[in-house]
């Protein structure tokens, strides 16, 4: 089994979400977009749980900003 570095997995899921939103004509309520968004959210949470980064560090805020920017479009 190929285990990816958590940050790499988050980046791939972010790219997948972006592509899915494009394929669904920007419809953020489309079931495929919601599924991709949930997968990204879960990966970010897992990455944060495994990380030793403090909750209010710049890295943490950057990850939240990326997720929020994707959600806003």
C-alpha positions in Angstrom: 0.0 0.0 0.0 1.4 3.4 -1.0 1.1 5.9 1.9 1.3 9.5 0.9 2.7 12.3 3.0 -0.3 14.0 4.6 0.4 17.4 3.0 0.7 15.7 -0.5 -2.6 14.0 0.1 -4.2 17.3 1.0 -2.8 19.0 -2.1 -4.0 16.2 -4.4 -7.5 16.3 -2.9 -7.5 20.1 -3.2 -6.7 19.8 -6.9 -9.4 17.1 -7.2 -11.9 19.4 -5.6 -10.9 22.3 -8.0 -11.3 20.0 -11.0 -14.6 18.6 -9.8 -16.0 22.1 -9.3 -14.9 23.0 -12.8 -16.5 19.9 -14.2 -19.8 20.6 -12.3 -19.9 24.1 -13.8 -19.2 25.8 -10.4 -22.2 24.2 -8.8 -21.0 23.9 -5.2 -24.2 22.0 -4.2 -23.5 19.2 -6.7 -23.1 15.8 -4.9 -19.7 15.2 -6.5 -18.4 18.6 -5.3 -19.8 18.0 -1.8 -18.1 14.5 -1.7 -14.8 16.0 -2.9 -15.0 18.8 -0.3 -15.8 16.4 2.5 -12.8 14.2 1.5 -10.5 17.3 1.6 -11.9 18.5 4.9 -11.3 15.0 6.4 -7.7 14.9 5.1 -7.0 18.4 6.5 -8.4 17.3 9.9 -6.3 14.1 9.9 -3.2 16.1 8.9 -3.8 18.5 11.7 -4.3 15.7 14.2 -1.0 14.1 13.2 0.8 17.4 13.2 2.7 18.9 16.1 1.8 22.4 14.8 0.1 24.6 17.4 -3.6 25.4 16.5 -2.9 29.1 15.8 0.4 28.8 13.9 0.7 30.2 10.3 0.7 26.7 8.8 -2.6 25.9 10.5 -4.1 29.2 9.3 -2.8 28.6 5.7 -4.5 25.2 5.6 -7.8 26.8 6.8 -7.4 29.6 4.3 -6.9 27.2 1.4 -10.1 25.2 2.3 -12.1 28.4 2.8 -10.8 29.9 -0.5 -11.9 26.7 -2.4 -15.3 26.8 -0.7 -15.8 30.5 -1.7 -14.7 29.9 -5.2 
